[in-house]
Amino acid sequence: MFLFSLVLPALRDMMDGNALQFRKQSIHYRNSREAILLQRSTERLDIDLLVLPDANLILIASVIEPLRGANRISGSELYRWRLLTPDGAPVLTTSDIAVPAQGAFKATTEDAPLFVLASYNWRRSATPALKMQLSQAARYRTVIAGIESGTWLLAEASLLDGLPATVHWEDYEDFALAYPEVRAVKDRFVIDGKRLTTSGSLPTVDLMLEVIRQRQGYSLALEVSRLFRYEQPSFHGDESLSAAAAGLRMHDPRVTQAVRLMEEHIEQPLILTRLARRVGISARHLQDLFQQSIGAPPHVHYLALRLNAARRKVIETTASFADIAAATGFNSASAFARSYRASFSESPSETRRRLRRRVTPSKVPT
């Protein structure tokens, strides 16, 4: 996985002080019970990535890095991925870096979600054989996603007929003309039943965060989003980006201020009316701004911040759960445990036991 460490700095730079969001405006979203990718679960999800030649490294990282982050933060293998290519040989990316494959893509009865990743020169790979394989795979795959130019491949294989789909904004007009049977939309990503499409690298990160949010909850998705933090150096010493704000695309300074106040009052949480008063607006207005900016009400975001702070203490310290509960604003250890389990699908003690079993004793030098 060392290749993707080369990509992360570029990914952070592209964010340019902004970060990820969970809002559903500017996306098309229709969930389906068939879409196992979006069902609440603590079971490991295996995903196949079909990478085509001339794909961008950053596009590949946009799919994998959020999943890797979810695994690292949770301390569990929630996601596992396999890189496939049309012939099983390494593919050369646009950066002239070859990405090794773990096998050749074949039309089998496997039902794991399939992500088709393509950037430039996708037509060279759109052979009749590959299109036939994609059509056959669609009979069994629970989900098939077109990532950036991968949308074109799905359309070529008639897998998007009658469905909404998105592509890179530069290609929108051409795509809409080429495939009138597909409902082209200008969105960051589209989820429609068993078909997913994205319009670029950063929208793909947004999609993967939405997958994590649906499967493991808002708290983990928020924590993963903060891994992609990028702080533009400031010329003013008193200007800083709140750690809680990292991972959120907040265009309204009142939301930014509210999040900073939340972070500063983890131990003794502010009630909504007091928080809104400190920001200078009504509680109802603050709720509306949060919903518009990050797609979650203030109390949901506040609870996620406190639970994530508590989870770090559970993992990184030996403090008692009662002390952790008090330090993160819960009235009692039992109230903390209930909220923790509801968010992370295990108790604080189960988290500690599970992670400590994975730690192997250090070898003592002789």
C-alpha positions as CSV (number, residue, x, y, z in Angstrom):
1,M,0.0,0.0,0.0
2,F,3.0,2.3,-0.1
3,L,2.0,3.7,-3.4
4,F,-0.9,5.6,-1.8
5,S,1.4,7.4,0.6
6,L,2.6,9.2,-2.5
7,V,-0.9,10.3,-3.3
8,L,-2.1,11.7,0.0
9,P,-0.2,15.0,0.0
10,A,-1.7,15.8,-3.4
11,L,-5.2,14.8,-2.1
12,R,-4.8,17.1,0.9
13,D,-3.5,20.0,-1.3
14,M,-6.5,19.7,-3.6
15,M,-8.7,20.3,-0.6
16,D,-7.0,23.7,-0.1
17,G,-8.3,24.3,3.4
18,N,-11.7,22.8,2.8
19,A,-12.6,19.2,3.6
20,L,-15.3,16.6,3.4
21,Q,-19.0,16.9,4.0
22,F,-21.9,14.7,4.6
23,R,-24.5,16.9,3.2
24,K,-26.8,15.5,0.5
25,Q,-27.4,18.6,-1.5
26,S,-25.5,18.4,-4.9
27,I,-25.8,14.6,-4.9
28,H,-28.5,12.3,-6.2
29,Y,-29.3,9.6,-3.7
30,R,-31.8,6.8,-3.8
31,N,-31.0,4.0,-1.4
32,S,-32.1,0.4,-2.0
33,R,-32.3,-2.6,0.2
34,E,-30.4,-4.4,-2.5
35,A,-27.4,-2.1,-2.1
36,I,-25.5,-4.1,0.6
37,L,-22.8,-1.5,0.3
38,L,-25.1,0.9,2.2
39,Q,-26.6,-1.3,4.9
40,R,-25.6,-0.8,8.6
41,S,-23.1,-3.6,9.4
42,T,-20.0,-4.4,11.4
43,E,-19.2,-7.3,9.1
44,R,-16.2,-7.0,6.7
45,L,-17.0,-5.8,3.2
46,D,-14.9,-7.1,0.3
47,I,-14.7,-4.8,-2.7
48,D,-13.1,-5.4,-6.1
49,L,-11.5,-2.5,-7.9
50,L,-11.2,-2.9,-11.7
51,V,-8.4,-0.4,-12.6
52,L,-8.0,0.6,-16.2
53,P,-4.8,1.9,-17.8
54,D,-4.2,5.7,-17.6
55,A,-6.2,6.0,-14.3
56,N,-5.1,8.7,-11.9
57,L,-3.3,7.6,-8.8
58,I,-5.3,10.0,-6.8
59,L,-8.5,8.4,-8.1
60,I,-7.4,5.0,-6.8
61,A,-6.4,6.5,-3.5
62,S,-9.8,8.3,-3.3
63,V,-11.5,4.9,-3.1
64,I,-8.9,3.0,-0.9
65,E,-7.7,5.6,1.6
66,P,-11.1,6.3,3.3
67,L,-11.5,2.5,3.7
68,R,-8.0,2.1,5.0
69,G,-8.7,5.0,7.4
70,A,-11.9,3.3,8.6
71,N,-10.0,0.1,9.3
72,R,-7.2,1.9,11.2
73,I,-9.5,4.1,13.3
74,S,-11.9,1.2,14.2
75,G,-9.1,-1.2,14.8
76,S,-11.0,-3.8,12.7
77,E,-10.8,-5.0,9.2
78,L,-14.1,-3.4,8.2
79,Y,-13.1,-3.3,4.5
80,R,-10.8,-5.3,2.3
81,W,-10.1,-4.5,-1.4
82,R,-8.6,-6.3,-4.3
83,L,-7.1,-4.6,-7.3
84,L,-7.9,-6.2,-10.7
85,T,-7.0,-5.2,-14.2
86,P,-8.4,-6.4,-17.6
87,D,-5.6,-8.9,-18.1
88,G,-4.1,-9.2,-14.6
89,A,-0.9,-7.3,-15.5
90,P,0.1,-4.1,-13.7
91,V,-1.5,-0.9,-15.2
92,L,0.4,2.2,-15.8
93,T,-1.2,5.3,-14.3
94,T,-1.0,8.8,-15.6
95,S,1.9,9.4,-13.2
96,D,3.9,6.7,-15.0
97,I,3.7,4.6,-11.8
98,A,2.6,1.1,-12.3
99,V,-0.1,-0.3,-10.0
100,P,0.2,-4.0,-9.5
101,A,-2.8,-6.2,-9.9
102,Q,-4.0,-9.1,-7.7
103,G,-5.6,-10.8,-10.6
104,A,-7.5,-10.4,-13.9
105,F,-11.1,-9.3,-14.0
106,K,-13.3,-12.1,-15.1
107,A,-17.1,-12.5,-15.3
108,T,-17.7,-14.9,-12.4
109,T,-20.5,-15.5,-10.0
110,E,-18.8,-13.4,-7.3
111,D,-21.2,-11.0,-5.6
112,A,-18.7,-8.5,-4.1
113,P,-19.2,-4.8,-5.1
114,L,-17.3,-3.9,-8.2
115,F,-15.8,-0.5,-8.7
116,V,-14.7,0.4,-12.2
117,L,-12.0,3.1,-12.1
118,A,-11.0,5.0,-15.2
119,S,-9.6,8.4,-16.1
120,Y,-8.1,9.0,-19.5
121,N,-8.2,7.0,-22.7
122,W,-11.0,4.7,-21.4
123,R,-12.1,3.9,-24.9
124,R,-8.9,1.8,-25.5
125,S,-10.1,-0.5,-22.7
126,A,-13.7,-0.6,-23.8
127,T,-13.4,-3.8,-25.8
128,P,-16.4,-5.9,-26.7
129,A,-14.9,-8.6,-24.4
130,L,-14.7,-6.3,-21.4
131,K,-18.2,-4.9,-22.0
132,M,-19.5,-8.4,-22.2
133,Q,-17.7,-9.3,-18.9
134,L,-19.2,-6.3,-17.2
135,S,-22.7,-7.2,-18.4
136,Q,-22.3,-10.8,-17.1
137,A,-20.8,-9.6,-13.8
138,A,-23.9,-7.4,-13.3
139,R,-26.0,-10.5,-12.9
140,Y,-24.3,-11.3,-9.7
141,R,-22.6,-8.3,-8.3
142,T,-24.5,-6.6,-5.5
143,V,-23.3,-3.2,-6.6
144,I,-21.3,-1.9,-9.6
145,A,-19.8,1.6,-9.4
146,G,-18.5,3.8,-12.2
147,I,-15.7,5.9,-10.7
148,E,-15.0,9.1,-12.8
149,S,-14.7,7.8,-16.4
150,G,-15.7,4.4,-15.2
151,T,-19.2,5.8,-15.7
152,W,-18.6,5.7,-19.5
153,L,-17.7,2.0,-19.3
154,L,-21.0,1.2,-17.5
155,A,-22.9,3.1,-20.0
156,E,-21.2,1.3,-22.9
157,A,-22.2,-2.0,-21.3
158,S,-25.8,-0.8,-21.0
159,L,-25.7,-1.0,-17.2
160,L,-27.0,2.6,-16.7
161,D,-30.0,2.5,-19.0
162,G,-32.9,4.4,-17.4
163,L,-30.9,5.4,-14.4
164,P,-29.4,8.8,-13.3
165,A,-25.6,8.9,-13.6
166,T,-22.9,11.5,-13.2
167,V,-19.5,12.1,-14.9
168,H,-16.7,14.6,-14.7
169,W,-18.1,18.1,-15.4
170,E,-15.9,18.5,-18.5
171,D,-17.5,15.4,-20.1
172,Y,-21.1,16.1,-19.1
173,E,-22.4,17.4,-22.5
174,D,-20.6,14.7,-24.5
175,F,-21.9,12.0,-22.2
176,A,-25.5,13.2,-22.3
177,L,-25.4,13.2,-26.1
178,A,-23.7,9.9,-26.4
179,Y,-26.1,8.1,-24.0
180,P,-29.6,9.5,-24.2
181,E,-30.9,6.4,-22.5
182,V,-29.0,7.4,-19.4
183,R,-30.3,10.3,-17.3
184,A,-27.1,12.4,-17.0
185,V,-27.0,14.7,-13.9
186,K,-24.6,17.3,-12.7
187,D,-23.9,15.9,-9.2
188,R,-20.9,15.0,-7.2
189,F,-21.9,11.4,-7.0
190,V,-25.1,9.3,-7.6
191,I,-26.4,6.4,-5.7
192,D,-29.3,4.7,-7.3
193,G,-30.0,1.1,-6.2
194,K,-27.2,-1.1,-7.4
195,R,-25.5,1.5,-9.5
196,L,-23.1,4.2,-8.2
197,T,-21.3,6.8,-10.2
198,T,-18.9,9.7,-9.3
199,S,-17.8,12.8,-11.1
200,G,-14.1,12.9,-10.0
201,S,-11.5,12.1,-7.3
202,L,-12.8,14.3,-4.4
203,P,-16.5,13.4,-5.1
204,T,-15.3,9.8,-4.9
205,V,-13.9,10.5,-1.4
206,D,-17.3,11.9,-0.6
207,L,-18.9,8.7,-1.8
208,M,-16.7,6.5,0.3
209,L,-17.4,8.6,3.4
210,E,-21.1,8.2,2.7
211,V,-20.6,4.4,2.5
212,I,-18.8,4.5,5.8
213,R,-21.5,6.7,7.3
214,Q,-24.2,4.3,6.2
215,R,-22.4,1.2,7.3
216,Q,-20.7,2.3,10.6
217,G,-22.3,5.6,11.5
218,Y,-21.7,9.3,11.5
219,S,-19.0,9.2,14.2
220,L,-16.6,7.0,12.3
221,A,-17.2,8.8,9.0
222,L,-16.5,12.1,10.7
223,E,-13.3,10.7,12.2
224,V,-12.2,9.3,8.9
225,S,-12.8,12.6,7.1
226,R,-10.4,14.3,9.5
227,L,-7.6,12.1,8.2
228,F,-7.7,14.2,5.0
229,R,-7.1,17.5,6.8
230,Y,-5.2,20.2,5.1
231,E,-4.3,23.5,6.7
232,Q,-3.2,26.3,4.5
233,P,-0.4,28.2,6.3
234,S,-1.7,31.4,7.8
235,F,0.0,34.7,7.9
236,H,-1.9,35.5,11.1
237,G,-0.7,33.8,14.2
238,D,-4.1,33.8,15.8
239,E,-5.8,32.0,13.0
240,S,-6.0,28.2,13.2
241,L,-8.2,25.5,11.9
242,S,-10.1,23.7,14.6
243,A,-9.3,20.0,14.8
244,A,-13.1,19.4,14.9
245,A,-13.5,21.5,11.8
246,A,-11.0,19.4,9.8
247,G,-12.9,17.1,7.6
248,L,-15.9,19.4,7.1
249,R,-16.6,21.8,4.2
250,M,-18.1,24.7,6.1
251,H,-18.8,27.8,4.1
252,D,-20.7,29.7,6.9
253,P,-18.4,31.1,9.6
254,R,-21.1,30.7,12.2
255,V,-21.1,26.9,11.7
256,T,-17.3,27.0,12.0
257,Q,-17.5,29.0,15.2
258,A,-20.2,26.6,16.6
259,V,-18.0,23.6,15.9
260,R,-15.0,25.2,17.6
261,L,-17.2,25.9,20.7
262,M,-18.3,22.3,20.7
263,E,-14.7,21.2,20.6
264,E,-13.8,23.5,23.5
265,H,-16.7,22.2,25.6
266,I,-16.4,18.5,25.3
267,E,-16.3,17.9,29.1
268,Q,-19.3,20.2,29.8
269,P,-21.4,20.3,26.6
270,L,-23.3,23.5,25.8
271,I,-27.0,23.2,25.3
272,L,-28.2,24.2,21.9
273,T,-29.8,27.5,22.9
274,R,-26.6,28.6,24.7
275,L,-24.5,27.5,21.7
276,A,-26.6,29.5,19.3
277,R,-26.5,32.5,21.6
278,R,-22.7,32.4,21.7
279,V,-22.7,32.4,17.9
280,G,-25.3,35.2,17.7
281,I,-28.2,33.5,16.1
282,S,-31.3,31.6,17.1
283,A,-31.3,27.8,17.9
284,R,-33.6,27.2,14.9
285,H,-31.3,29.1,12.5
286,L,-28.2,27.3,13.8
287,Q,-30.0,24.0,13.2
288,D,-30.8,25.0,9.6
289,L,-27.2,26.1,9.0
290,F,-25.8,22.8,10.2
291,Q,-28.2,20.9,8.0
292,Q,-27.3,23.0,5.0
293,S,-23.5,22.9,5.6
294,I,-22.8,19.4,6.8
295,G,-26.0,17.5,6.5
296,A,-26.5,16.7,10.2
297,P,-28.1,18.6,13.1
298,P,-25.9,20.2,15.8
299,H,-26.7,17.6,18.4
300,V,-25.7,14.7,16.1
301,H,-22.4,16.4,15.3
302,Y,-21.7,17.3,18.9
303,L,-22.3,13.8,20.1
304,A,-20.0,12.4,17.4
305,L,-17.2,14.7,18.5
306,R,-17.7,13.6,22.2
307,L,-17.8,9.9,21.3
308,N,-14.8,10.1,19.1
309,A,-12.9,11.9,21.9
310,A,-14.1,9.1,24.2
311,R,-13.1,6.4,21.8
312,R,-9.5,7.8,21.6
313,K,-9.3,7.7,25.4
314,V,-10.6,4.1,25.5
315,I,-8.0,3.1,23.0
316,E,-5.0,5.2,24.0
317,T,-5.3,5.4,27.8
318,T,-6.0,3.2,30.8
319,A,-8.5,5.6,32.3
320,S,-11.6,4.2,33.9
321,F,-14.8,4.4,31.9
322,A,-16.3,6.5,34.6
323,D,-13.5,9.0,34.2
324,I,-13.8,8.9,30.4
325,A,-17.5,9.5,30.7
326,A,-17.0,12.5,32.9
327,A,-14.3,13.9,30.6
328,T,-16.5,13.7,27.5
329,G,-19.7,15.1,29.0
330,F,-21.8,12.0,29.9
331,N,-23.8,12.0,33.1
332,S,-22.7,8.5,34.0
333,A,-20.6,5.5,32.9
334,S,-23.8,3.6,32.0
335,A,-25.1,6.5,29.8
336,F,-21.7,6.7,28.1
337,A,-21.7,2.9,27.5
338,R,-25.1,2.9,25.9
339,S,-24.3,5.8,23.6
340,Y,-20.9,4.3,22.8
341,R,-22.4,0.9,21.9
342,A,-25.2,2.6,19.8
343,S,-22.5,4.4,17.8
344,F,-19.7,1.8,17.5
345,S,-21.7,-1.5,17.9
346,E,-19.6,-2.6,20.8
347,S,-19.0,-1.6,24.4
348,P,-15.9,0.4,25.6
349,S,-14.7,-2.7,27.4
350,E,-15.1,-4.8,24.2
351,T,-13.1,-2.3,22.3
352,R,-10.2,-2.4,24.8
353,R,-10.2,-6.2,24.9
354,R,-10.3,-6.6,21.1
355,L,-7.5,-4.2,20.4
356,R,-5.3,-5.4,23.2
357,R,-5.6,-9.0,21.9
358,R,-4.1,-7.7,18.6
359,V,-1.0,-6.2,20.4
360,T,1.9,-8.6,20.4
361,P,4.5,-8.2,23.1
362,S,7.7,-6.5,22.1
363,K,10.7,-8.7,21.7
364,V,13.2,-8.0,24.5
365,P,16.7,-7.5,23.2
366,T,19.2,-10.1,24.4
